[in-house]
Amino acid sequence: MKSFLTATAVAMAAASAAQAADEVRLQLQWVTQAQFAGYYVALDKGFYEEEGLDVTVLPGGPDIAPPQVLAGGGADVMLNWMPSALAAREKGLPVVNIAQPFKTSGLMLTCWKDTGITSPQDFKGKTIGVWFFGNEYPFLSWMSQEGISTEGGEDGVTVLKQGFNVDPLLQRQADCISTMTYNEYGQVLDAGVGEDELVTFKYEDQGVATLEDGMYVLEENLDDPAFADKMVRFVRASMKGWKYAEANAEEAAGIVLDNDASGAQTEAHQQRMMGEIAKLTAGSNGALDPADFDRTVATLLAGGSDPVISKTPEGAWTHAISDAALK
């Protein structure tokens, strides 16, 4: 009887603990892949559970806009590139950056070397594939700073609205396309193109990089102490996941694959992606560097005749959550 009562007590305690776990819904900005490894690692390793959290990771996709999901109450926290988040804030959705796991940008242009392109000034007269939906603004700002028109012609560039694939380059529809160091560039190589056939321009090297993959919540929710405390624990566990993923890239890639319900990812691709992602999260403890924010804002404000934001935003980020998480 005693052992039965003990077992029952343990079971009841476990059930109570499970019920007490705070739910957090995280909206990714793209499909399950190593770009989000830190969160899947935190789930797999029990880091969220240790913080008393029950986390649900919601994959994204081409038809899912994280700001809309957040605004509609479908998620508690979203991942977003800062241009998109700041644009949403200026349009009336009060999103706030509470943590910034990605220190550097993976965005770049990949060009055919046989086009003769060796510098940005050689883009003149060329066709360049650019992602839109908020991803075009770093490119427009870059061209504005270079004094290159994006209206076509011999002294300008012809902008091709690029889908989230590398077909325009492979099919010679564009001289250059947008790629991420950790994803599309590898897809070009996987298609049989040699690195010696390409020339790349990283936005980070051109001084026009903007922050990517930050954590954002609705400003009003931060006024709730219980929600703020939940986010502190979420950021702490997530950054623990990211640092584990950096140090154990191969294992992290495997964890991502285990969570990919689509089965569309390959082990080789995810391992390569994780290796590149680790370079972007290296150097970040989760706290947003104000200098990186200022650089992003300056880039967006310089984005040609139709900048993504019209003025420097106020209250768009806070250290309150990350400071508490890092104690």
Backbone hydrogen bonds, N-H to C=O, Kabsch-Sander energy under -0.5 kcal/mol:
donor,donor_aa,acceptor,acceptor_aa,energy
5,L,1,M,-2.4
6,T,2,K,-2.4
7,A,3,S,-2.5
8,T,4,F,-2.5
9,A,5,L,-2.6
10,V,6,T,-2.5
11,A,7,A,-2.4
12,M,8,T,-2.7
13,A,9,A,-2.4
14,A,10,V,-2.5
15,A,11,A,-2.4
16,S,12,M,-2.5
17,A,13,A,-2.3
18,A,14,A,-2.3
19,Q,15,A,-2.3
20,A,16,S,-1.6
21,A,17,A,-0.8
21,A,18,A,-0.7
22,D,52,G,-2.7
24,V,54,D,-2.1
26,L,24,V,-0.6
26,L,56,T,-2.9
27,Q,25,R,-0.5
27,Q,77,V,-2.5
28,L,26,L,-0.7
28,L,58,L,-2.8
36,F,33,Q,-2.4
37,A,34,A,-1.8
39,Y,36,F,-1.1
40,Y,36,F,-1.4
41,V,37,A,-2.9
42,A,38,G,-1.9
43,L,39,Y,-1.8
44,D,40,Y,-2.7
45,K,41,V,-3.0
46,G,43,L,-1.0
47,F,42,A,-1.5
48,Y,42,A,-1.3
50,E,46,G,-2.2
51,E,47,F,-0.8
51,E,48,Y,-0.7
52,G,49,E,-1.8
53,L,48,Y,-2.3
54,D,22,D,-3.2
55,V,53,L,-0.6
56,T,24,V,-2.8
57,V,55,V,-0.5
58,L,26,L,-3.6
58,L,56,T,-0.6
60,G,30,W,-2.5
64,I,61,G,-1.8
65,A,63,D,-0.5
68,Q,65,A,-0.9
69,V,65,A,-1.9
70,L,66,P,-2.7
71,A,67,P,-2.6
72,G,68,Q,-2.0
73,G,70,L,-1.4
74,G,69,V,-2.5
75,A,69,V,-0.6
76,D,25,R,-2.1
77,V,25,R,-1.8
78,M,216,Y,-2.6
79,L,27,Q,-2.3
80,N,214,G,-1.7
82,M,211,L,-2.3
85,A,81,W,-2.1
86,L,82,M,-3.2
87,A,83,P,-1.9
88,A,84,S,-2.2
89,R,85,A,-2.1
90,E,86,L,-2.4
91,K,87,A,-1.5
92,G,89,R,-1.6
93,L,88,A,-2.8
95,V,93,L,-2.3
96,V,217,V,-2.7
97,N,316,A,-2.7
98,I,96,V,-0.5
98,I,215,M,-2.5
99,A,215,M,-1.0
100,Q,286,G,-2.7
103,K,101,P,-0.6
103,K,280,L,-2.5
104,T,280,L,-1.6
108,M,179,T,-2.5
109,L,201,F,-2.1
110,T,177,I,-2.7
111,C,199,V,-2.9
112,W,175,D,-2.1
113,K,197,E,-2.7
115,T,112,W,-1.3
116,G,113,K,-2.0
117,I,112,W,-0.5
122,D,119,S,-1.9
123,F,120,P,-2.0
124,K,121,Q,-1.1
125,G,153,G,-0.7
125,G,156,G,-3.8
126,K,123,F,-2.5
128,I,158,T,-2.7
129,G,176,C,-3.1
130,V,160,L,-2.8
135,N,132,F,-1.2
140,L,136,E,-2.4
141,S,137,Y,-2.6
142,W,138,P,-2.2
143,M,139,F,-2.7
144,S,140,L,-2.1
145,Q,141,S,-2.5
146,E,142,W,-1.7
147,G,143,M,-0.7
147,G,144,S,-0.8
148,I,143,M,-2.8
149,S,147,G,-0.5
149,S,155,D,-0.7
152,G,157,V,-1.7
156,G,153,G,-1.1
157,V,149,S,-2.8
158,T,126,K,-2.7
159,V,157,V,-0.7
160,L,128,I,-2.8
160,L,158,T,-0.5
161,K,159,V,-0.6
162,Q,130,V,-2.3
162,Q,160,L,-0.8
165,N,163,G,-2.0
169,L,166,V,-0.9
170,L,166,V,-1.9
171,Q,167,D,-2.8
172,R,169,L,-1.5
173,Q,168,P,-2.2
174,A,168,P,-1.8
175,D,127,T,-2.4
176,C,127,T,-1.4
177,I,110,T,-2.2
179,T,108,M,-2.9
181,T,106,G,-2.8
183,N,180,M,-1.3
185,Y,180,M,-1.7
186,G,183,N,-0.6
187,Q,183,N,-1.4
188,V,184,E,-2.1
189,L,185,Y,-1.8
190,D,186,G,-2.6
191,A,187,Q,-1.1
192,G,189,L,-1.9
193,V,188,V,-1.4
197,E,194,G,-2.0
198,L,195,E,-1.5
199,V,111,C,-2.1
201,F,109,L,-2.3
203,Y,107,L,-2.2
204,E,107,L,-0.5
205,D,202,K,-0.6
206,Q,202,K,-1.2
207,G,203,Y,-0.6
207,G,204,E,-0.8
208,V,203,Y,-1.8
209,A,203,Y,-0.6
214,G,80,N,-2.2
215,M,99,A,-2.6
216,Y,78,M,-2.8
217,V,96,V,-2.0
219,E,94,P,-3.2
221,N,218,L,-1.0
222,L,218,L,-0.8
222,L,219,E,-1.0
223,D,220,E,-1.2
224,D,221,N,-1.6
228,A,224,D,-2.6
229,D,225,P,-2.5
230,K,226,A,-1.9
231,M,227,F,-2.3
232,V,228,A,-2.0
233,R,229,D,-2.0
234,F,230,K,-2.0
235,V,231,M,-2.9
236,R,232,V,-2.2
237,A,233,R,-2.3
238,S,234,F,-2.5
239,M,235,V,-2.6
240,K,236,R,-1.6
241,G,237,A,-2.0
242,W,238,S,-2.4
243,K,239,M,-2.4
244,Y,240,K,-1.8
245,A,241,G,-2.3
246,E,242,W,-2.4
247,A,243,K,-1.7
248,N,244,Y,-1.5
249,A,246,E,-0.5
252,A,248,N,-2.7
253,A,249,A,-2.3
254,G,250,E,-1.7
255,I,251,E,-2.0
256,V,252,A,-2.2
257,L,253,A,-2.2
258,D,254,G,-2.0
259,N,255,I,-1.0
259,N,256,V,-0.9
260,D,257,L,-1.3
261,A,259,N,-1.1
263,G,260,D,-0.7
270,Q,266,T,-2.3
271,Q,267,E,-2.4
272,R,268,A,-2.1
273,M,269,H,-2.6
274,M,270,Q,-2.7
275,G,271,Q,-1.9
276,E,272,R,-1.6
277,I,273,M,-2.9
278,A,274,M,-2.3
279,K,275,G,-0.5
279,K,276,E,-0.7
280,L,276,E,-0.8
280,L,277,I,-1.1
281,T,277,I,-1.8
282,A,278,A,-1.2
284,S,281,T,-1.9
286,G,100,Q,-0.5
292,D,289,D,-0.9
293,F,289,D,-1.8
294,D,290,P,-2.6
295,R,291,A,-2.1
296,T,292,D,-2.1
297,V,293,F,-2.6
298,A,294,D,-2.5
299,T,295,R,-2.1
300,L,296,T,-2.3
301,L,297,V,-2.6
302,A,298,A,-1.1
303,G,300,L,-1.4
304,G,302,A,-1.9
306,D,303,G,-0.7
308,V,300,L,-0.7
318,T,97,N,-2.2
322,S,98,I,-0.5
323,D,319,H,-3.1
324,A,320,A,-1.4
325,A,321,I,-2.2
326,L,322,S,-1.9
327,K,323,D,-0.5
327,K,324,A,-0.7
